[in-house]
Amino acid sequence: MTNAATGPADSATWALYRDPTSVDPATAIDYPENTVISTMCESLLRQQPDGAITPGLASDYRYTSPTTLVLTVRSGVRFWDGQPLTAADVAFSLQRTMDPQTGGLYGDVLKRISSITVDGPETVTLNLSSPDYWLPGELSAMPGVVIQEKYARDRGRDYGTPDGGAMCTGPYKLAEWTAGGALKVAANPDYWDASLKPMTGEIDFRGVSDAATLTRGLSTGEISGSWLNDTSTLAQLERTDNVTVHRGPSFETEFFIPANLTGVLGDPRVRQALSLAFDRISFDGAVYGGNAVGPRMSANPGTWGYARDTFAAAWNAAPEPAQNLERAKQLITEAGAAGKPLVIGTSTGITTVNTASNAWLEAANAIGLNASLYNVSPQNYINFFTDPEARANVDAFSTTTYGDYADPAAMIALYTEPTGSQNFSGYSNPALSAALDRARTEPDPVRRAEATIEADKLVMQDLPWIPMSHPASFLVLDKKLTGAPSSFAYMQAPWLAKIGQVN
């Protein structure tokens, strides 16, 4: 955390790398949506800035058996319209997220919930098809966000859009939003949690895709703060008199992501060769100013939300990744891949993405592949994650992405499990899936970590995604303001409520 605020602020302007397209937690998958939704809406459990999970809208949660999780709905909580939060709202929100008709993105992480029962006004029981000790983590993130049943049913498909709005319980409520424009939230004077009472009256969220424009806005005070997605002007911001750059632990890893395994990337030797060819030291210096660590394991150390000593020991025992062009060329020859095409998705409008894709272009061509770039706009780059037709144009793309909570498995499962929401290529490894299943069904944190480490070692061997770098989390904040977390917790919990004046 940054230092606690000592006084209120009338307003703040917060920059996102683009305008949000939805405030529906069931479909939120990217930084702008998560940042805005977390400011307004709340999950059943809450992520702390250090990655710990504590009660949220559920005042208590307990496993009464390995396949039964009981939630106690916090009393005295009201939606923005004054209506009380009920167990029925909780059950509806979870069922809506799980329903394929919603078009949501989190059905897989909740798939072990076989039924949901409302046992009185304040008790919800989740019956599981098999043990699931990842579930509390997911209930502290977008899959666990609670919205009002009546409001959502009345709005139908319009819920979460500028026309339909939202109805939540958080410290800020949706005030203004026009399609393709800025979104404004206003403090909720009746918010239930005294420890997170909003200190700033209004927050305007503004999409700023150009790094130079963002830097100018921060330097003039037009923009109050931002968690940086594009670090290309980081050094300049560090020299700017009226802002402070804060660093913290992150869930993020920057990856080179195969869009398919039918082309040249279907051979693991080619993926291994590309990993060996990539110059991580130069990349981290250019993009993150050295505020990153090389991927000894596939998940960022900021994800060690439990069993830290166990994860640290495995990390220390793993080799530091190093560039080795000769070995990479040998692997390309063994795979019979010399001269084969590799189309890399990029966006010249997102500086960090553009830098990464050009670094991969250089690495691929240096070892004998025939690499080229396929450029899209900043607004459309997210389509590589959401649209199979967009991915059909490329073999791979690079991006920084994250899991839902502080557990390496939260990220690994997304792209290695056959039904994972980000398994774009159809990758499957039964041994890796078995290790993840042991982690998911293990109540003991140390043994869960050991199983997760086993899965991570298989990732580093098979490279279904190629980890490039583990960056820090970067918060840039006007020196007149403080209180926001420098860690990645901002993506899933309403910590922006803590922002206020420095007296």
N, C-alpha and C positions, 0 to 999 in steps of 0.2 A: 504494500500500500504506500501511496504518497502520504505526506503528513496530513493530519486531520484538518478539515476546514474549520475556521473559527468564526465565520460570519456568512450570512446568506448573500446570494447574488440574484439580481433581477432576471438575467437571461444569459444564455450561452449559445454559441453556434458551433455545432460539432460536425466535423467533416467525415464522410464516408467515401470510399473510392468510386462509388456510383450511387444513384438514387435507389432506394428500396423499391422492389416490385410487389411485395406482399408483406402483410403483418400477420399472416396465418402461420402459427407454429408448426402445423402439420406439414407444410411445404417449405419451411425455411431451411436453406442449405448453405448460405454464404454470409460473409461478414456484414454487409449492410442490413440484411434482414435480421440476423441474430442480434446485432447491436441494438437495433430499434426495439425489437420484440422484448428483449431482456430488460429494457428500460421501463416498459409498460406492463409486462405480464410476468407471472411467477409460476415456477414449477413446484411440484409436491415436496421435493427436497431441494436444498440450496447448496451451491458450490461456494466454498470460501476461497479467498484469494490464494491460499496456500494449497488448494486442491482438495482439502477435506470436504466431506459431505455431511451436512447437518439438516435438522428439520426445516421445512419451509412451510408451504400451505398444509402439509401434513405435520402436525405437532409431534407425532410419534410414528415409527414404523418398526415392525418386528416380524421375524419369521416364526410362525407358530409350528411350522414343520418345514422340511426342505422344499416343499412344493406349495407353501401357503404364506403369502406376505400380506399382513394386515396393516392398513393405514388408518390413522386417526385424523380426521379432518379438523383443522384448527378452528376453534370457535371464535366468534366476534369479527370475522373477516367479511368485508362487503365488497361487492363489485362497484365500479365507478357510479352506477346508477342507484346505489344504495341498497340493492338486493343482497341478501346474505349468501355467502358461499355455502353450498350444500354438498353432501356426499353424492347426490345425483349429478351435480355439475362435474365432479371428479370422474365418475364412471363414464359419463357422456364424452368427456374430453379424451379419455384413453381409448374408448371404443371408436370414436371418430378418427383418431390417429391410426388405429389399427385397420380401419375399414378401407379396402382397396378402392371403393367408390369415391373416397375423399381425394384420391390422387396424391396421397401423402408419401413421405420418403422414409418413414420410420417404422413401417410395419415389421420389418425383419428384426429389429432390435427388441420389439415387444412380442415376438411370435410365440414365446413360451407361455404367455398368458392365455390359458385355455378358456377362462370365464372370469367375469367380474360381477361381484354381488354387493349390493348396498344393504348393510346390516344396521339399519337405524340412521338417524340424521347425521351422524359423525363418524361412521365406520364403513370403510370400503375394503373388501377382501379380494385379493388377486389370487386366483387358483392357477397353478402352473402345471404344464404338461411334464416338465422335468425341472430339477433344481436350476436356479438362475441367480447367481450372486453378482452378475453384472447389472441386474435390474435397478438397484438403488442409484447407480451412476446414471443410467438413462432417465430415471425419474427426476434427476437433478438438472436435466437439460431440456431441449426443445420437446422431446417425446413426453415429458412430464408436465408441460405447461397446461394450466387449467383455464378454460374460457367458459363464459356463461352459456348454459344450454339453450335457454329461451332465445337469447339474442342471436346465437349462431343458427338456430333452426329458422328463425324469422328471416335471416339474411340469405340462407342457403349458399349457393355458389358465389355470392357476392361477399361472403365473409372474408375479411382480410384484405379487401381491395379498397381503393379510394371511395367507391360508391357504397360499400358495405360496412366499412369501419371495423371496429373491434370492441370487445367488452371483457376487461380483465380486472385484476385486483391490485395492480402494482402501484408504485409510488408516483408514476406519471400516467396521465391519460391522454389519449389521442385528441388533439385539439384541431389541427388543420392538416389536410393532405390533398393535393391535387395530382392527378396522374402525370407522371413524368417530371414532377417538381419536388420541392423541398417538403419535408414532413415536420410538423411542429407538435411537441408534447407539452402539457401543462401540469404543474404540480397537483397531486391529489391531496387535498387538505385533510381527508378522512382516512389516510393510509394507516393500516393497523400496526405496523412495526416501528416502534419508537426509535430503534437503533438505525433505521434507514429512512427516517423522515426526509423528504426532499428539501435540499437547501437552496436550490436554484429554481426560480419561478417558472421559467420556460426554457426549453431547449429546442433549437432549430437544427434538424439533421439535414445536411446538404451534401449532395453528391458532387465530388470534385475529383475527376479522373486524371487530371494533369498534375504531375508532381510539382512543376514550377508554379502553377496557380495556387496549389495548396501551400507551398512554402511562402509565397507572397502574402497570402491571406493570414497565415500564422504570424508572419513578421510584422504586419500592420495592425494586428489585433482584430481584423475582420472575422477571423476564425479563432475560436477559443481553444480548441484542442482536437486531437485525433489519435486513435490507435493506428499506427502506420501500416499500410499494406505495401506501399511502394517506398522503399528506403533509398532511392537513388539520390535524394537531396539530404540524406541524414547528416553528412558532415557540415553542410551549410546550416542546417537547423541547429546543430550544436554550437555554432558561432553566432546565432541570432540572440540579441540581447534580451528580448522580452519573453522568450520561451525557455522551458527546461525540457530536455529529453530524458525520460526515465526508462530504465530497462528492468525487465522482470522475467520470471519463468514462463515458458510458453508450451502449449500443446502442439505447436506447429512443426511440421517437417516439410521441406521443399522436396518434391519428388519429380522424377521423369516417369510419366505414366503411359504404359502401352494402351492404345485404344483397341487393339485387337491382337490376337496371337496367331492370325492366319498368314501374316506377312513375315518379314525378316525377324521380327521380335519374338516369334514363336519358339525359336531355339534359345534355351537358357544361356548357351555359350555366347550368343550375341549380346544378351542383356549384361552378362558378366563382363564382356569386353568393353561395352560402353561405360560401365561403372569404373573400370580400370582406366579408361581413357579420359574421363572427366577430371578437369583440374579444379578440385574443390578449394584449394588454398587461394588461388587467384579469384575464384568466384566469390568466396566468402569475404575476401578483402574488398572487392569491387562493389558488392551488393549490400553487405551488412557491416562494413567497416571493421571486420574482425569480430563482431558481436554474435558469433555463431560457433558451434562445435561440429566437427566431422562426425558422420554417422557410424560410430562403432557398432551400434545396434540401430534398428530401423525407426525407433520411437525416441522423441526428444526427452532428455532427462527431466524436463518440466512436467512430464506425465506421471512421474513417480509419486502418486498420491497416497501410497501405502507401501509397506515393506521396503522402505527406501534403501536400507542396508543391503537387502538381497539384490535389488536391481543394480545398485552401485557396484557390488562385487562382480556381477556379470559384465557390466560395462567396462570395468577396469581390466578384466581378463580378455576382452575382445581386442582384436588388432585395430590400430588406427588406419583408416583408409588412405591409400597412397596411390598416386598416379603411376601407371606402368604401361607405357605405350607398346613396348615390345611384346609383353605377354598378351595385351589386348589384340594386337595384330595376329598373333599366333592362334588365338581363339577364333577370330574371324575366318582365318584360313581353315581351321579344323571344321568349322560349321559350314564351309562352302558358301560364305555370305559375301565375299569380295565383289564389289560393284553392284550389289543389290540396292534397290531404292529404299529410302527411309524418309517419309514426309512428316515434318515436325510442325505442329500447330503453334501459332504465335499471335501476338497482338502488339504491333508497334506502338499503340497508344498506352500500353501498360509497361512502364520502363523496366521493372524487375522481370516480368515475363519475357520481354524482348531480349534482355541481357542473357537470361537463362537459355532461351531457345537458340540464340547465336552461339553460346558456349557449347551446346550440344551439337549444333551443326558443325562446328570446328572439330569437336572430338570425334564425331562419326566419320567425317571425311578423312581425318588423320589416320584412321585405322582401316580405310579401304571401302567404307560404305559410300553409296551415292545419295547423300542427304540433301534435302531441300526444305524450304519453309512455306507454310500456308498461313496467310495473314487474315485475321478477323478483327472487328472493332472491339473496343473494351466492353461495350454492352453485350456483345455476343460471345465473349470468351467463356462465360459461364455455361453456354450451350454445350461445350465439350463434356460437361458433367451431367447434363440433363437430357440431351437430345441425341439418340443414336444416329440420326441422319447427319448431324454435325460431325460426330466422330468418324463417320464413314469416309470423310475427306482426308483423314490423317492417320498415321501409324502411332503417333505418340504426341503428348503435349506436356509441358512442365507447369507446375503450380505449387503453391504452398497450401497445405490443407491440414486438417486436424480431426481428432476424435471428439466425442461429446463430453468427456470428463477425464479426470486425471488417472488414466490407466492405459499403459501401452496397448493392451488388447482392444481398447475402444477404437483405435485407429486401425490396427492390423485386421480385425474382423471385417471392417467395411470393404476392404478390397481383396481379401483372400478367401473369404467364405463364398461358396457358390451362389448364395442368395444375397450376398452383401450389396448394399445400395450403391457402392462405388466399384463393384467388380465389373468393369466395363468390358473386359476382354474374355470372360468366361473361364478364367483361371481356376484350377482345382488342384489341391494337393491333400490327399486323405490323411497323411501323417500330420500336416500342419493343422487341419481341421480337428483331428483327434486331440492334439495338444491344447487348442483353444477350448474344446469342449471340457477337458479336464479343468482348465482354469475357470470356466463359467460355472461349473458344478461344485467348486471347492469353497467351503465356508472359511477355511483357515487362510488368512492373508498371505503368510509366507509361502505356503504350498501353492496358493493361487499364483503368486509371483513366479515361482519356480516353473510352473507349467507355461506361463506367459513367456518367460525367457526361452524355454524350449521352442515355442512357436516363433519367437523373434529370430532365433538362430536359423531356423528353416527359411524365414523370409530373406535373411542376408545371404543364404546359400542359393536360393532359387530366383530371387529378385523379381517377383511379379510386378512390383513397382521398384524403381531404383531410387533409394534415398540420396539426395544431394547434400543437404545441410540441415542442421537443427538451429534455427535462429532464436535469438531472444525475442521477447515481446517488447515493442517500442511504443511508449506513450509520449506524445508531445503536448505540452500544456502551457498555456499562458501563465506567466509568473504571478499574476494576480489571483490565480485559482489553484486549488489543491483538493485532495480527498479521493480522487479516482484511483483504482488499482492499476499498478503497472503490470500485473500478471494477466493471464489469458481468461481469468474468471469473468471479465466483462462480457464475454460472448454468451454466457448462459445464466447470469444472475444480475439483479438490478443495482449493481454497484455504482452506476453513474449518479444515483441519488445522493451519494456522499460528496459530490463536487460542490465547492463553495468558495467564498472569498478567503484570501490570506490577509489578515488584519495586521 
